[in-house]
Amino acid sequence: AVVSTQSTGDIRPSEGTVVVDTCINNHWGTVAAHLREPFFWIIDAEDEFQFKIDFLEEGMKVYINGKDIGIVVPYQFDMASATYILCSAERGNPWRRIKLPKPVQCLQTFGTYEFAHFSIGDVINLTAVYRTERTVDVNFVASDDETILCHVSFRPSEGQIVVNSRQRGSWEREVRADIPGGLQVGEMYDIFAMVCEKDWKLEFSRDGDNENVLLEMRMPHRIPFNQPGYIKFSDPDDNVWTELNMPDGTSYIREL
């Protein structure tokens, strides 16, 4: 029989608690009861906070904003067999940065992802679902939150893809191309964003068919790309974006 197992750290501001538990075959608290600890710090809306799990010999130890909240959850299954990390939220994705011991697969909704910088030769691979009624964007944003190194906008209502950049609050010259006619509604497609020496190279293809590039676009580097920033997706509540593969090998996946 296949045994489904998972361990979870659940932050519940409305209850003022952190719940850490293990689920085995859809039964919570099979061995370890729900462990609840009151919030002993104040987090206002829009405040950033850090949630950390240390994997110790005796179990998982939890920290919030660097403070030990007194929870150690014993291992109920072999953590070496864990296959992915799932990050979720009721509305959108509040997780800005995920630091992992090694590249791994993460399942989650889509919002923002920080990066230290890009280098020549880096490839960022994104997968999305083609929906005719939706305009969906992905932005490579500098750390000042205003400068956009590369903006990619799928606009089915216009039948076009728009690539651009933004500096000092102003959009620059657009690069436009028709949405490939080979894409069908409900079909997944890939975007490969490649950092070349002189420009951004963007390739669009059907999901899983990367040998058959439907469209290639290029936009010159107008802003230095070797600076910290983050990738920001539009409509994080929607299920348009399904996968993000970063240059370091980490994958973020959303199951539909």
C-alpha positions as MATLAB code, in Angstrom:
seq = 'AVVSTQSTGDIRPSEGTVVVDTCINNHWGTVAAHLREPFFWIIDAEDEFQFKIDFLEEGMKVYINGKDIGIVVPYQFDMASATYILCSAERGNPWRRIKLPKPVQCLQTFGTYEFAHFSIGDVINLTAVYRTERTVDVNFVASDDETILCHVSFRPSEGQIVVNSRQRGSWEREVRADIPGGLQVGEMYDIFAMVCEKDWKLEFSRDGDNENVLLEMRMPHRIPFNQPGYIKFSDPDDNVWTELNMPDGTSYIREL';
ca = [
       0.000    0.000    0.000;
       1.127    3.546   -0.708;
       1.543    5.592    2.468;
       0.980    9.342    2.114;
       2.907   11.381    4.673;
       3.681   15.019    5.308;
       4.808   17.376    8.046;
       3.471   20.913    8.217;
       4.107   24.242    9.859;
       0.902   26.295    9.794;
       0.895   29.989   10.746;
      -2.598   31.155   11.753;
      -2.647   34.872   12.651;
      -6.435   34.898   13.135;
      -6.010   32.333   15.921;
      -2.721   33.725   17.184;
      -1.120   30.295   16.912;
       1.458   28.265   15.075;
       0.437   24.650   14.470;
       3.049   22.001   13.737;
       1.830   18.509   12.949;
       2.335   15.342   10.941;
      -0.202   13.807    8.568;
      -0.123   10.113    7.680;
      -2.660    8.795    5.159;
      -4.843   11.915    5.537;
      -4.989   11.614    9.349;
      -3.567   14.544   11.284;
      -2.018   14.034   14.672;
      -1.613   10.303   14.173;
       1.349   10.243   16.522;
       2.093   13.854   17.438;
      -0.891   15.894   18.621;
      -1.443   19.399   17.331;
       1.227   21.513   18.958;
       0.054   25.073   19.465;
       2.020   28.028   20.772;
       0.649   31.568   21.201;
       2.188   34.383   19.191;
       4.578   36.206   21.489;
       5.394   38.883   18.976;
       3.279   41.396   17.094;
       3.018   41.238   13.314;
       1.071   43.967   11.597;
      -0.486   43.573    8.165;
       2.118   43.721    5.367;
       4.984   43.152    7.845;
       7.644   40.711    6.702;
       8.390   37.756    8.958;
      10.648   34.721    8.840;
       9.543   31.129    9.380;
      12.397   28.673    9.867;
      12.560   24.917   10.426;
      15.772   23.256   11.617;
      16.010   19.526   10.971;
      17.707   18.205   14.089;
      18.488   14.639   15.118;
      15.544   14.586   17.552;
      13.027   16.277   15.239;
      11.969   19.511   13.553;
      12.566   22.703   15.542;
      10.559   25.832   14.648;
      11.582   29.496   14.790;
       9.603   32.662   14.004;
      11.651   35.811   13.349;
      14.663   34.037   14.801;
      12.889   33.163   18.069;
      12.593   29.579   19.263;
       8.886   28.992   19.926;
       9.535   25.847   21.918;
       8.295   23.265   19.428;
      10.223   20.154   18.417;
       8.202   17.690   16.350;
       9.551   14.104   16.279;
      10.018   12.568   12.863;
       7.215   10.172   11.989;
       8.717    9.127    8.645;
      12.052    9.213    6.867;
      12.581   12.844    5.863;
      15.098   11.707    3.253;
      12.119   10.347    1.310;
      10.419   13.782    1.127;
       9.853   14.720   -2.519;
       8.708   18.349   -2.448;
       7.868   21.412   -0.357;
       4.375   22.923   -0.588;
       3.909   26.620    0.255;
       0.380   27.990    0.253;
      -1.767   30.838    1.523;
      -5.467   31.651    1.561;
      -4.971   34.661   -0.717;
      -2.071   34.769   -3.065;
       1.447   34.031   -1.959;
       3.037   35.979    0.900;
       6.303   34.028    0.626;
       8.969   36.293   -0.841;
      12.017   34.096   -0.472;
      12.575   30.407    0.161;
      16.054   29.316    1.282;
      16.665   25.594    0.955;
      19.600   23.326    1.850;
      19.829   22.334   -1.819;
      17.838   22.824   -5.026;
      14.482   21.129   -4.609;
      10.963   21.117   -5.987;
       8.428   23.405   -4.284;
       4.673   23.267   -4.857;
       2.894   26.559   -4.254;
       0.857   29.460   -5.537;
       2.683   32.136   -7.467;
       3.624   35.592   -6.233;
       7.199   36.919   -5.914;
      10.626   35.263   -5.858;
      13.832   37.036   -4.900;
      17.153   36.576   -6.703;
      20.661   37.828   -5.891;
      21.427   38.783   -9.501;
      21.417   37.344  -12.989;
      24.480   36.355  -14.992;
      25.088   35.884  -18.702;
      23.886   32.436  -19.659;
      21.182   32.199  -16.978;
      17.912   30.634  -18.117;
      14.591   31.135  -16.335;
      11.931   28.686  -17.493;
       8.249   29.440  -16.873;
       5.168   27.381  -17.699;
       1.645   28.788  -17.965;
      -1.832   27.885  -19.204;
      -3.063   29.775  -22.268;
      -6.392   31.447  -21.499;
      -7.904   33.792  -24.075;
      -9.677   35.989  -21.519;
      -6.613   36.726  -19.396;
      -3.771   39.188  -19.658;
      -0.922   37.712  -17.644;
       2.415   39.310  -16.856;
       5.748   38.312  -15.419;
       8.173   41.030  -14.330;
      11.857   40.882  -13.473;
      11.960   43.730  -10.957;
      14.944   45.475   -9.346;
      15.118   45.750   -5.566;
      13.816   49.343   -5.625;
      10.399   47.884   -6.586;
      10.083   50.437   -9.401;
      12.647   49.461  -12.030;
      11.605   46.557  -14.264;
      14.493   44.856  -16.039;
      12.203   42.824  -18.282;
       8.398   42.834  -18.521;
       6.635   40.057  -20.448;
       2.903   40.509  -21.010;
       0.617   37.955  -22.701;
      -2.372   39.919  -24.059;
      -4.851   37.575  -25.755;
      -7.401   40.377  -26.247;
      -4.832   42.135  -28.467;
      -3.489   38.891  -29.902;
       0.026   39.956  -28.937;
       2.931   39.475  -26.557;
       4.539   42.680  -25.291;
       8.073   42.902  -23.878;
       9.320   46.109  -22.272;
      11.296   47.675  -19.421;
      10.641   50.547  -17.002;
      12.959   53.124  -15.444;
      12.269   56.127  -13.223;
       8.544   55.418  -13.356;
       8.311   55.480  -17.173;
       7.785   52.612  -19.601;
      10.248   52.397  -22.488;
       9.879   51.265  -26.086;
       7.725   48.154  -26.476;
       8.748   45.086  -28.433;
       5.625   43.362  -29.797;
       4.860   40.090  -31.575;
       1.716   38.153  -32.423;
       0.772   35.318  -30.074;
       1.779   32.093  -31.834;
      -1.159   30.645  -33.740;
      -0.210   27.138  -32.671;
      -1.363   27.708  -29.094;
      -4.748   26.313  -28.157;
      -6.999   27.479  -25.306;
      -6.294   25.438  -22.184;
      -2.903   24.324  -23.492;
       0.256   24.809  -21.449;
       3.113   26.790  -22.934;
       6.718   27.450  -21.929;
       8.601   30.722  -21.762;
      12.392   30.533  -21.757;
      13.946   33.832  -20.641;
      17.669   33.772  -21.400;
      20.162   36.382  -20.237;
      22.451   36.983  -23.205;
      25.411   39.344  -23.377;
      23.538   42.145  -25.165;
      19.867   41.312  -24.718;
      17.071   39.238  -23.220;
      16.167   36.311  -25.452;
      12.624   34.965  -25.002;
      11.432   31.725  -26.555;
       7.840   30.502  -26.516;
       6.917   26.881  -27.119;
       4.266   24.327  -26.249;
       4.738   22.637  -22.878;
       7.162   19.770  -23.203;
       7.984   20.574  -26.831;
      10.994   22.821  -26.376;
      12.549   21.675  -29.640;
       9.682   23.328  -31.539;
      10.003   27.044  -30.740;
       6.837   28.854  -31.836;
       8.201   32.370  -31.346;
      11.469   34.087  -30.437;
      11.701   37.674  -29.187;
      14.674   39.805  -28.149;
      14.957   43.009  -26.146;
      18.273   44.836  -25.556;
      19.497   45.201  -21.978;
      18.453   48.732  -21.062;
      19.108   48.237  -17.336;
      22.018   46.320  -15.713;
      20.838   42.793  -14.940;
      23.590   41.976  -12.422;
      21.696   43.452   -9.479;
      19.386   41.987   -6.826;
      15.666   41.921   -7.404;
      12.723   39.588   -7.693;
      10.418   37.892  -10.176;
       6.796   38.979   -9.795;
       3.796   37.225  -11.356;
       0.434   38.805  -12.080;
      -2.751   37.247  -10.691;
      -1.182   35.063   -7.963;
      -4.703   33.830   -7.083;
      -5.188   32.528  -10.597;
      -4.000   29.190  -11.963;
      -2.383   30.581  -15.104;
       1.210   30.116  -13.911;
       2.116   26.527  -13.096;
       5.905   26.267  -12.960;
       9.054   28.342  -12.444;
      12.570   26.925  -12.807;
      15.374   29.141  -11.516;
      19.016   29.144  -12.691;
      20.153   27.506   -9.416;
      18.060   24.426  -10.178;
      15.200   25.129   -7.771;
      11.716   24.442   -9.165;
       8.463   26.016   -8.003;
       5.376   24.147   -9.212;
       1.650   24.654   -8.873;
      -0.560   21.614   -9.400;
      -3.858   22.364  -11.142;
];
